[in-house]
Amino acid sequence: MKAAKHLLLFMCALIVLGVSYYYINLYWKENTDVSLHIKVKSEQKIDYQLFYADDPDAWSEEKSIHISYTNPGDWKELVFNLPEYSFIRIDFGNENNIVTARDLYITANSKVKLDVNEINAKLNQLKIEKKESEEYLLKAGGKDPFIYFDASRYITEAKHGGSWSLKIISLFLSLLAAAAFYFIGRYVKESIRFVRDFSANKELVLNLAKNDFKTKFASSYLGVLWGFINPLLTIGTYWFVFQVGLRSGDVGNVPFIIWFIAGIIPWFFFSDALSTATNAYLEYSYLVKKVVFKVELLPLVKIFSAFFVQLFFIIFIFVIYAFYGRFPTIYSFQLIYYVVCLLVLAVSVSFLTSSIVLFFKDLNQIIAVILQIGFWFTPIGWTVSMLSDFWSRVFKLNPMFYIVQGYRDTFIDHILFINRPYQTVYFWLFCLVLFTFSIKVFKKLKPHFSDVL
């Protein structure tokens, strides 16, 4: 019976491998910037202009890109980022210009070299003479010299060609996805058992969480108000630094402050939940030593204790947005989904760290450093569009990026999570693998908890 289960899981993992490889390759193709490159040299300054259109009779200034050539006699590589249009036109300044050009190609997943004599280019007031070393001499014969051609075939070839490095990366990621599926499936019963334990003891967890929240600030005059004052002061400080000090303007057509709070508020919860839940077994050591108590519920107590503050700040978001004239929409219900994502991520991480910290006390300091760095490595006070295509993909591997982006999709951009399928699949696969691994580590270390407390 066990062998049949493993065989079934293995067969399913192979299917996941094939499907993952197909969609990861599709992702590279759909999310690759296309650009046209050409090296030029001229004896005078020129304003090069590239037009793009679906119809060669429909050129317009709105669909064009300018690049200035300012150092006569020097070679300069012009790089034009191309939108998805079929026809490309390149203007070479005014009359009496002589331009030497070489290395014309389109790049995306692969590099497609273009030969002027083979792309069926159309010329206007322009003569082309081929020189040695694949160089071309372009002579302007009028006031509007340009060359245009149908680039659709070359753009498709550049996007779909793919390099061997991308194919290897796709295969590696697909193998990881298949291995993750097999790992989750193999220990799925233990994960379900944990969820059932929480469901059966949810009232106990919530009561302990309420008590924990009250006692956290019991010795201070303002009591639980400190749980809300500190985050509010932090928001005010960052707002002053970014918008007043650094003079950060609006993000698109969105005031900076409402864009910022949609990112920092979920981070407040994750940071507080992880740092406090990590020490759950240390703080409640007297319960850990009781054999009859389900100690695996203790990190949840800390997480839900931190969640009470998050509920206040969710209301705070709606109030601030209403102040700016942005009222709840149908997309606001999506916030429930992202709150669940936030809870699942916090549980998955803290369940692991709370087990390890008993045997490796330095983990508390390591987590503090990671959270400090993580704040800046998550696009909370800056936009991921500032990065190159490669680095934006790297930063999107941070699971908190998915949640921060989700809050902004809900309140600002009005994008459903199903419209981000790749990021959604990655996030849940990451959480499920981490959660399954955390349970395995907990079960292995649990018998030794009493010995180190």
C-alpha positions in Angstrom: 0.0 0.0 0.0 2.8 2.4 0.9 4.7 1.5 -2.3 1.6 2.2 -4.4 1.2 5.6 -2.7 4.8 6.5 -3.5 4.4 5.4 -7.0 1.3 7.5 -7.5 3.0 10.5 -6.0 6.0 9.9 -8.3 3.8 9.8 -11.4 2.0 13.0 -10.3 5.3 14.6 -9.7 6.4 13.8 -13.3 3.2 15.4 -14.5 4.0 18.5 -12.4 7.5 18.5 -13.9 6.2 18.6 -17.5 3.5 21.2 -16.8 5.9 23.4 -14.8 8.5 23.3 -17.6 5.9 24.4 -20.1 4.5 27.3 -18.1 7.9 28.4 -16.8 9.1 28.7 -20.4 5.9 30.5 -21.3 6.6 32.9 -18.4 10.1 33.7 -19.7 8.5 34.5 -23.1 5.6 36.6 -21.8 7.8 38.6 -19.4 10.8 39.4 -21.5 11.6 42.9 -22.6 12.3 43.2 -26.3 14.8 45.8 -27.5 16.4 46.8 -30.8 20.2 47.6 -30.8 22.2 49.4 -33.4 25.7 51.0 -33.3 26.1 54.3 -35.1 28.8 56.8 -35.9 28.3 60.2 -37.5 30.3 63.4 -38.1 27.5 65.5 -36.6 25.0 65.5 -33.7 21.8 63.7 -34.6 18.5 63.0 -32.8 17.6 59.4 -33.6 13.9 58.5 -33.4 12.3 55.1 -33.5 8.6 54.8 -34.4 6.5 51.7 -33.8 3.1 50.8 -35.3 0.9 48.1 -36.5 0.4 49.9 -39.8 3.3 51.5 -41.8 1.0 54.4 -42.7 0.1 55.2 -39.1 3.3 56.6 -37.6 2.8 59.1 -34.7 4.9 61.0 -32.3 3.0 59.4 -29.4 4.4 56.0 -30.5 8.1 56.9 -30.8 11.3 56.9 -28.8 14.1 59.6 -29.0 17.8 59.0 -28.4 20.3 61.8 -28.9 23.8 61.3 -30.5 26.0 64.0 -29.0 29.6 62.9 -29.6 30.4 63.2 -33.4 33.0 60.8 -34.6 32.4 58.2 -31.8 30.6 55.0 -32.0 27.4 54.8 -29.8 25.1 51.9 -29.3 21.4 52.9 -29.5 19.1 50.7 -27.5 15.3 51.1 -28.1 12.9 49.1 -25.8 10.2 47.9 -28.1 6.5 47.5 -27.3 4.5 44.8 -29.0 4.1 46.3 -32.5 4.8 44.9 -35.9 6.5 47.7 -37.9 9.6 49.6 -36.9 10.9 52.8 -38.4 14.2 54.5 -37.6 14.8 58.1 -38.5 18.3 59.3 -39.2 18.1 63.1 -38.7 18.0 65.7 -41.4 19.4 65.9 -44.9 23.1 65.8 -45.8 23.8 63.3 -43.0 26.2 60.4 -43.5 25.9 57.7 -40.8 27.9 54.5 -40.5 25.9 51.7 -38.9 26.6 48.2 -37.7 25.5 45.5 -35.3 21.7 45.7 -35.9 19.8 43.1 -33.8 16.7 42.5 -31.7 17.2 40.8 -28.3 14.8 39.2 -25.8 15.3 35.6 -24.7 17.7 35.3 -27.6 19.6 37.6 -29.9 18.4 37.9 -33.6 20.9 39.6 -35.9 19.3 41.7 -38.7 20.8 42.1 -42.1 19.6 45.2 -43.9 19.6 43.4 -47.2 17.5 40.5 -46.0 14.8 42.2 -43.9 12.9 43.6 -46.9 13.4 47.2 -45.5 11.8 50.2 -47.1 13.8 53.4 -47.5 12.7 57.0 -47.7 15.2 59.6 -48.8 18.0 57.3 -47.8 20.7 55.3 -49.6 22.5 52.4 -48.1 26.0 51.2 -49.2 27.5 48.2 -47.6 31.1 48.5 -46.4 33.5 45.9 -45.2 33.2 44.3 -41.7 29.4 44.3 -41.9 29.2 48.0 -41.7 26.7 50.1 -43.7 27.0 53.7 -44.9 23.6 55.5 -44.8 23.4 58.7 -46.9 20.4 61.1 -46.3 19.0 62.5 -49.5 16.1 64.6 -48.1 14.7 66.2 -45.0 13.0 63.1 -43.7 15.4 60.1 -44.2 14.2 56.9 -42.6 14.1 53.1 -42.9 11.3 50.9 -41.9 10.5 47.1 -41.9 8.2 44.5 -40.5 9.8 43.3 -37.3 7.1 40.9 -36.1 8.9 37.7 -37.2 12.2 38.8 -35.6 10.5 39.8 -32.3 8.8 36.4 -32.2 12.0 34.6 -32.9 13.9 36.6 -30.3 11.2 35.9 -27.6 10.7 32.2 -28.4 14.2 31.3 -29.4 15.5 31.1 -25.8 19.0 30.5 -24.7 20.4 27.3 -23.2 20.9 29.0 -19.9 17.1 29.8 -19.7 16.2 26.3 -20.7 18.5 24.9 -17.9 17.0 27.3 -15.4 13.5 26.3 -16.5 14.4 22.6 -16.1 15.9 23.3 -12.7 12.8 25.2 -11.5 10.6 22.5 -12.8 12.5 19.8 -10.9 12.2 21.9 -7.8 8.4 22.2 -8.3 8.1 18.5 -8.9 10.2 17.7 -5.8 8.1 20.2 -3.7 4.9 18.5 -4.8 6.2 15.1 -3.9 7.4 16.3 -0.5 4.1 18.0 0.3 2.1 14.9 -0.8 4.3 12.5 1.1 3.6 14.3 4.4 0.2 15.8 3.7 -1.5 13.7 6.5 0.7 15.4 9.1 -0.2 18.8 7.8 -3.9 18.1 7.8 -3.6 16.7 11.4 -2.1 20.0 12.5 -4.9 22.0 10.9 -7.5 19.8 12.6 -5.8 20.3 16.0 -6.0 24.1 15.5 -9.6 23.9 14.4 -10.5 21.8 17.5 -8.7 24.2 19.8 -9.3 27.5 18.2 -11.2 28.9 21.2 -8.3 28.1 23.5 -5.8 29.7 21.1 -7.9 32.9 20.7 -8.4 33.2 24.5 -4.7 32.7 25.1 -4.0 35.3 22.3 -6.3 37.9 24.0 -4.6 37.3 27.3 -1.2 37.5 25.8 -2.1 40.8 24.0 -3.3 42.3 27.3 -0.4 41.2 29.4 2.2 42.3 26.9 1.7 46.0 27.9 0.2 45.4 31.4 3.0 47.1 33.3 2.8 50.4 31.2 0.5 53.4 31.9 -0.9 53.4 28.3 -1.3 49.6 28.2 -2.3 48.1 24.9 -2.2 51.6 23.3 1.5 51.1 22.8 0.7 48.3 20.4 -0.8 50.9 18.1 1.3 54.0 18.9 4.6 52.5 17.8 3.5 51.5 14.3 1.8 54.9 13.9 5.0 56.7 14.9 6.9 54.5 12.5 4.5 55.4 9.6 4.9 59.1 10.4 8.7 58.8 10.5 9.0 57.1 7.2 6.4 59.5 5.6 8.5 62.4 6.8 11.8 60.9 5.6 10.6 59.8 2.2 8.1 62.5 1.2 9.3 65.5 3.1 13.0 64.9 3.5 13.8 62.9 0.3 10.9 64.7 -1.6 9.4 61.5 -3.0 6.5 62.4 -5.2 3.3 60.6 -5.9 3.6 57.1 -7.2 1.9 57.3 -10.6 -1.3 59.2 -9.8 -1.4 57.9 -6.2 -0.4 60.0 -3.2 2.8 58.6 -1.7 1.4 58.1 1.8 -1.5 55.9 0.8 0.7 53.9 -1.5 3.2 53.5 1.4 0.8 52.4 4.1 -0.6 49.6 1.9 2.9 48.1 1.9 4.2 48.7 5.4 1.1 47.6 7.3 1.3 43.9 6.3 5.0 44.1 7.1 4.2 45.3 10.6 2.2 42.2 11.3 4.7 39.8 9.7 7.7 41.3 11.6 5.9 41.4 15.0 4.4 37.9 14.5 7.7 36.3 13.5 9.8 37.9 16.3 7.3 37.1 19.1 6.2 33.6 17.8 9.9 32.5 17.6 10.1 32.9 21.4 6.7 31.3 22.1 8.2 28.1 23.7 10.6 30.1 25.7 8.0 32.4 27.1 5.4 29.6 27.8 8.0 27.1 29.0 5.7 26.1 31.9 3.1 24.9 29.4 5.7 23.1 27.2 6.6 21.0 30.2 3.0 19.9 30.6 2.5 16.6 28.8 -1.2 17.1 28.2 -0.9 20.5 26.5 -0.5 20.7 22.7 2.6 22.8 22.5 2.4 23.2 18.8 -0.4 25.7 19.4 1.8 28.2 21.2 3.3 29.9 18.1 -0.3 30.5 17.0 -1.1 32.2 20.2 1.6 34.8 19.5 0.6 35.2 15.9 -3.0 35.9 16.7 -1.9 38.2 19.5 -0.1 40.3 16.9 -3.0 40.0 14.5 -5.2 42.1 16.8 -3.0 45.1 15.9 -3.2 44.2 12.2 -7.0 44.3 12.4 -6.8 47.9 13.8 -4.5 48.9 10.9 -6.7 47.4 8.3 -9.5 49.7 9.5 -6.8 52.5 9.6 -6.1 51.9 5.8 -9.8 52.2 4.9 -10.1 55.4 6.9 -7.0 57.0 5.3 -8.1 56.0 1.8 -11.6 57.4 2.5 -9.9 60.7 3.5 -8.2 60.8 0.1 -11.5 60.1 -1.6 -10.8 56.4 -2.3 -13.7 54.3 -1.0 -14.1 50.5 -0.7 -14.9 48.7 -4.0 -15.7 45.1 -4.9 -11.9 44.5 -4.9 -11.8 45.3 -1.2 -13.1 41.8 -0.4 -9.9 40.4 -1.9 -8.1 41.7 1.2 -9.5 38.6 3.1 -7.5 36.4 0.8 -4.3 38.3 1.3 -4.8 38.4 5.1 -5.1 34.6 5.0 -1.8 34.5 2.9 -0.2 36.7 5.6 -1.3 34.3 8.4 -0.2 31.2 6.5 3.3 32.7 5.8 3.7 33.8 9.4 2.7 30.3 10.7 4.9 28.5 8.2 8.0 30.5 9.1 7.5 30.9 12.9 6.6 27.2 13.4 10.1 26.4 12.2 12.0 29.2 14.0 10.3 28.6 17.3 11.5 25.0 17.3 15.1 25.7 16.3 15.6 28.7 18.7 15.5 26.4 21.7 18.7 24.7 20.5 20.3 27.7 18.7 19.8 30.8 20.8 21.6 33.1 18.3 18.6 32.6 15.9 16.8 35.6 17.7 19.6 38.0 16.6 19.7 36.5 13.1 16.0 37.0 12.7 16.3 40.6 13.9 18.9 41.2 11.2 16.9 39.4 8.5 13.8 41.5 9.4 15.8 44.7 9.3 17.3 43.8 5.9 14.0 42.3 4.7 12.2 45.6 5.1 14.4 47.3 2.5 14.6 44.2 0.3 10.8 44.2 0.1 9.4 47.0 -2.2 7.6 48.9 0.6 9.1 52.4 0.3 10.2 51.9 -3.4 8.8 50.3 -6.5 10.1 47.2 -8.2 9.8 48.9 -11.5 13.0 50.7 -10.6 14.9 47.5 -11.2 16.0 45.7 -14.3 14.0 42.7 -15.5 16.4 40.2 -14.0 16.6 41.8 -10.6 12.8 42.4 -10.4 12.4 38.6 -10.8 14.9 38.0 -8.0 13.1 40.3 -5.6 9.8 38.7 -6.5 11.1 35.5 -4.9 10.6 37.2 -1.5 7.1 35.8 -0.4 6.3 39.1 1.3 6.6 40.8 -2.1 3.4 38.9 -3.1 1.5 40.1 -0.1 2.7 43.7 -0.3 1.8 43.8 -4.0 -1.5 42.1 -3.1 -2.5 44.9 -0.7 -1.7 47.5 -3.3 -3.6 45.4 -6.0 -6.6 45.4 -3.6 -6.6 49.1 -2.6 -4.9 50.9 -5.5 -4.5 49.0 -8.8 -7.7 46.8 -8.5 -6.1 43.6 -9.8 -7.3 40.2 -8.8 -4.9 37.7 -7.5 -5.9 35.2 -10.2 -4.4 37.7 -12.7 -1.0 36.9 -11.2 -1.0 33.1 -11.7 2.7 32.5 -11.6 3.3 34.5 -8.4 0.3 32.9 -6.8 1.4 29.4 -7.5 5.0 30.2 -6.3 3.7 31.7 -3.1 1.5 28.8 -2.1 4.1 26.2 -3.1 6.7 28.1 -1.0 4.4 28.2 2.0 3.3 24.6 1.8 6.8 23.3 1.4 8.0 25.4 4.3 5.0 24.4 6.5 5.5 20.7 5.8 9.2 21.0 6.5 8.5 22.9 9.7 6.2 20.2 11.0 8.9 17.6 10.3 11.5 19.6 12.2 9.0 20.2 15.1 8.2 16.5 15.4 11.9 15.6 15.5 12.8 18.2 18.1 9.7 18.1 20.3 10.9 15.2 22.5 13.9 17.3 23.5 12.1 20.6 24.3 11.9 19.9 28.1 15.6 19.1 28.2 16.7 22.5 27.0 14.1 24.7 28.8 
